[in-house]
Amino acid sequence: MEAVRVGVVGVGHLGMHHARVYTEILGAQLVGVVDINDERAHTIAEPLGVSAYNDFETFLKDTRPDAVSIVVPTSMHYEIAKKAMEHGVHVLVEKPVTTSVDEAERLLHLAVERDVILQVGHIERFNSAVEHAREFIKDPYFIQTHRMGPFSPRISDVGVVLDLMIHDVDIILSMINSDLVSISAIGKCIRTDHEDIASVQMRFANGAMAQILVSRVSEKRLRQMEITEAGRFVTVNYETQDITVRRCVRQSGGNIVEVMEHPVFPKTEPLKMELQHFISCIRDGLQPMVGIKDGKRALEVCVAALRQIHEEKKQNYSLLSAI
């Protein structure tokens, strides 16, 4: 089969890695990169031996790609994805899929209408530790995640809910096989006009619970998930891709002791696995593991959380004004 001709739209901090990885994937051919910063586009394109563009429509006309990665600010996701799919181009769009649930719904219908792949870039689904944990996690009744780190001005168009928390929301929704029945959220602006710290609690119809804490104004960086099941406690480190399993075992004498295990499994680059999956879906005509329905569902939860955070902010302002 011929290689899938692919381009990258937006070659900033993350997009540059999309471009690099496509040159390393069997079955993919990087045909160009697009960035509104012309100098940036050429800086990334030249070492990779491809053309640089600062206009998406010109790129589409000149290269006629089969697929694109969209790695631009969230506010631009909808228009670029829509234009690409209208040209029959398969799309991988970084999370969050769009700024609104209505936009995500429109992209879903367009993908069906044009018969194109629309994958959402929830990269943690392709984390080796998450994939391995999914093989033996059966019925979690409590999941707790921490995604924290020092402040960086790199992300300025959204707060931590859409930038960070949405990763964990997607993982939790994929692991707990039950309907979400309630959400409780709080958050606070510290360094930006968006929430820089947020906490969300989720409750499911089967009684399972989840708690997510995210911060981009913390001293230390932490990316961790803790899963509680009957008889075991599992810790997943997203960054090191390590898993620790603690189990209580009853010995022959009746004593109960805690056993700690560190499963061994191959570790891979999540982005490479994600993009390889995208290319494979295009070549084999399969739906992606993280499709638009998954992206839309995670976005719906985050939008509901943001609504509560903003409402709380208004109530607190009203109370202060009344004093």
FENSULVEN-V589547 format. One record per residue. N is the residue number from 1. RES is the residue in one small letter. D_LAST is the distance of its C-alpha to the last C-alpha in Angstrom with 2 decimals. Layout:
N_RES_D_LAST ; N_RES_D_LAST
This chain:
1_m_70.81 ; 2_e_69.56 ; 3_a_66.46 ; 4_v_63.14 ; 5_r_62.28 ; 6_v_58.61 ; 7_g_56.22 ; 8_v_52.80 ; 9_v_50.16 ; 10_g_47.75 ; 11_v_49.17 ; 12_g_46.20 ; 13_h_45.30 ; 14_l_46.16 ; 15_g_48.45 ; 16_m_50.94 ; 17_h_51.51 ; 18_h_52.10 ; 19_a_54.78 ; 20_r_56.37 ; 21_v_56.48 ; 22_y_58.14 ; 23_t_61.00 ; 24_e_61.48 ; 25_i_61.51 ; 26_l_64.85 ; 27_g_65.04 ; 28_a_62.50 ; 29_q_63.26 ; 30_l_60.55 ; 31_v_61.46 ; 32_g_58.67 ; 33_v_55.08 ; 34_v_52.60 ; 35_d_49.76 ; 36_i_48.30 ; 37_n_48.84 ; 38_d_52.61 ; 39_e_53.17 ; 40_r_51.29 ; 41_a_53.34 ; 42_h_56.60 ; 43_t_55.60 ; 44_i_55.16 ; 45_a_58.02 ; 46_e_60.84 ; 47_p_61.19 ; 48_l_61.17 ; 49_g_63.86 ; 50_v_62.04 ; 51_s_60.99 ; 52_a_57.61 ; 53_y_55.83 ; 54_n_52.73 ; 55_d_52.97 ; 56_f_52.80 ; 57_e_55.09 ; 58_t_57.74 ; 59_f_57.56 ; 60_l_58.11 ; 61_k_61.04 ; 62_d_62.73 ; 63_t_62.43 ; 64_r_62.19 ; 65_p_60.36 ; 66_d_60.45 ; 67_a_56.93 ; 68_v_53.90 ; 69_s_51.02 ; 70_i_47.81 ; 71_v_45.70 ; 72_v_43.43 ; 73_p_39.65 ; 74_t_38.36 ; 75_s_37.68 ; 76_m_41.47 ; 77_h_42.72 ; 78_y_43.17 ; 79_e_45.16 ; 80_i_47.43 ; 81_a_48.10 ; 82_k_48.81 ; 83_k_51.23 ; 84_a_52.98 ; 85_m_53.52 ; 86_e_54.74 ; 87_h_57.44 ; 88_g_58.33 ; 89_v_56.85 ; 90_h_55.52 ; 91_v_51.98 ; 92_l_50.08 ; 93_v_46.47 ; 94_e_44.08 ; 95_k_40.99 ; 96_p_38.69 ; 97_v_41.30 ; 98_t_39.19 ; 99_t_35.64 ; 100_s_35.65 ; 101_v_37.39 ; 102_d_39.12 ; 103_e_40.72 ; 104_a_41.91 ; 105_e_43.41 ; 106_r_45.28 ; 107_l_46.68 ; 108_l_47.83 ; 109_h_49.81 ; 110_l_51.21 ; 111_a_52.44 ; 112_v_54.29 ; 113_e_55.66 ; 114_r_56.98 ; 115_d_58.03 ; 116_v_56.43 ; 117_i_54.79 ; 118_l_51.01 ; 119_q_49.80 ; 120_v_46.22 ; 121_g_45.85 ; 122_h_44.30 ; 123_i_46.29 ; 124_e_45.35 ; 125_r_47.53 ; 126_f_50.45 ; 127_n_49.51 ; 128_s_52.58 ; 129_a_50.61 ; 130_v_48.69 ; 131_e_51.97 ; 132_h_53.73 ; 133_a_50.99 ; 134_r_51.10 ; 135_e_54.78 ; 136_f_54.17 ; 137_i_50.61 ; 138_k_51.21 ; 139_d_48.42 ; 140_p_45.20 ; 141_y_42.67 ; 142_f_39.99 ; 143_i_39.51 ; 144_q_37.07 ; 145_t_36.88 ; 146_h_35.49 ; 147_r_35.70 ; 148_m_34.20 ; 149_g_35.10 ; 150_p_34.28 ; 151_f_32.67 ; 152_s_35.07 ; 153_p_34.42 ; 154_r_37.30 ; 155_i_35.23 ; 156_s_32.68 ; 157_d_32.82 ; 158_v_31.29 ; 159_g_29.03 ; 160_v_30.33 ; 161_v_30.46 ; 162_l_33.16 ; 163_d_34.66 ; 164_l_35.01 ; 165_m_33.85 ; 166_i_36.12 ; 167_h_39.12 ; 168_d_38.19 ; 169_v_37.21 ; 170_d_40.69 ; 171_i_42.46 ; 172_i_40.74 ; 173_l_41.48 ; 174_s_45.07 ; 175_m_45.49 ; 176_i_43.99 ; 177_n_46.25 ; 178_s_43.94 ; 179_d_41.47 ; 180_l_37.81 ; 181_v_35.85 ; 182_s_32.23 ; 183_i_29.96 ; 184_s_26.68 ; 185_a_25.12 ; 186_i_22.34 ; 187_g_22.29 ; 188_k_20.70 ; 189_c_21.55 ; 190_i_22.77 ; 191_r_25.51 ; 192_t_25.70 ; 193_d_23.92 ; 194_h_25.17 ; 195_e_24.45 ; 196_d_26.30 ; 197_i_25.87 ; 198_a_26.12 ; 199_s_27.19 ; 200_v_28.79 ; 201_q_30.37 ; 202_m_33.17 ; 203_r_35.09 ; 204_f_38.55 ; 205_a_40.68 ; 206_n_43.15 ; 207_g_40.54 ; 208_a_40.30 ; 209_m_36.99 ; 210_a_35.91 ; 211_q_33.15 ; 212_i_32.71 ; 213_l_30.87 ; 214_v_31.07 ; 215_s_29.94 ; 216_r_31.19 ; 217_v_29.51 ; 218_s_31.35 ; 219_e_33.88 ; 220_k_36.73 ; 221_r_38.17 ; 222_l_38.63 ; 223_r_40.03 ; 224_q_40.80 ; 225_m_41.09 ; 226_e_41.73 ; 227_i_43.45 ; 228_t_44.02 ; 229_e_46.97 ; 230_a_48.96 ; 231_g_51.06 ; 232_r_49.75 ; 233_f_46.86 ; 234_v_47.19 ; 235_t_45.49 ; 236_v_45.89 ; 237_n_45.33 ; 238_y_44.97 ; 239_e_45.91 ; 240_t_48.92 ; 241_q_49.90 ; 242_d_50.58 ; 243_i_50.31 ; 244_t_50.24 ; 245_v_51.12 ; 246_r_50.74 ; 247_r_52.68 ; 248_c_53.50 ; 249_v_57.27 ; 250_r_59.24 ; 251_q_62.32 ; 252_s_65.70 ; 253_g_65.08 ; 254_g_61.91 ; 255_n_59.47 ; 256_i_56.57 ; 257_v_56.01 ; 258_e_53.63 ; 259_v_55.45 ; 260_m_53.96 ; 261_e_55.40 ; 262_h_55.02 ; 263_p_56.48 ; 264_v_58.58 ; 265_f_58.50 ; 266_p_59.03 ; 267_k_56.11 ; 268_t_55.84 ; 269_e_53.69 ; 270_p_51.18 ; 271_l_51.16 ; 272_k_54.95 ; 273_m_55.00 ; 274_e_52.46 ; 275_l_54.42 ; 276_q_57.74 ; 277_h_56.46 ; 278_f_55.49 ; 279_i_58.96 ; 280_s_60.66 ; 281_c_58.87 ; 282_i_60.10 ; 283_r_63.65 ; 284_d_63.92 ; 285_g_62.04 ; 286_l_59.53 ; 287_q_55.87 ; 288_p_53.57 ; 289_m_52.00 ; 290_v_48.56 ; 291_g_48.83 ; 292_i_46.50 ; 293_k_45.68 ; 294_d_44.43 ; 295_g_42.42 ; 296_k_40.93 ; 297_r_40.04 ; 298_a_38.27 ; 299_l_36.41 ; 300_e_35.33 ; 301_v_33.77 ; 302_c_31.97 ; 303_v_30.69 ; 304_a_29.34 ; 305_a_27.64 ; 306_l_26.13 ; 307_r_24.88 ; 308_q_22.95 ; 309_i_21.61 ; 310_h_20.44 ; 311_e_18.91 ; 312_e_16.93 ; 313_k_15.79 ; 314_k_14.63 ; 315_q_12.75 ; 316_n_10.98 ; 317_y_10.17 ; 318_s_8.92 ; 319_l_6.57 ; 320_l_5.33 ; 321_s_5.55 ; 322_a_3.81 ; 323_i_0.00
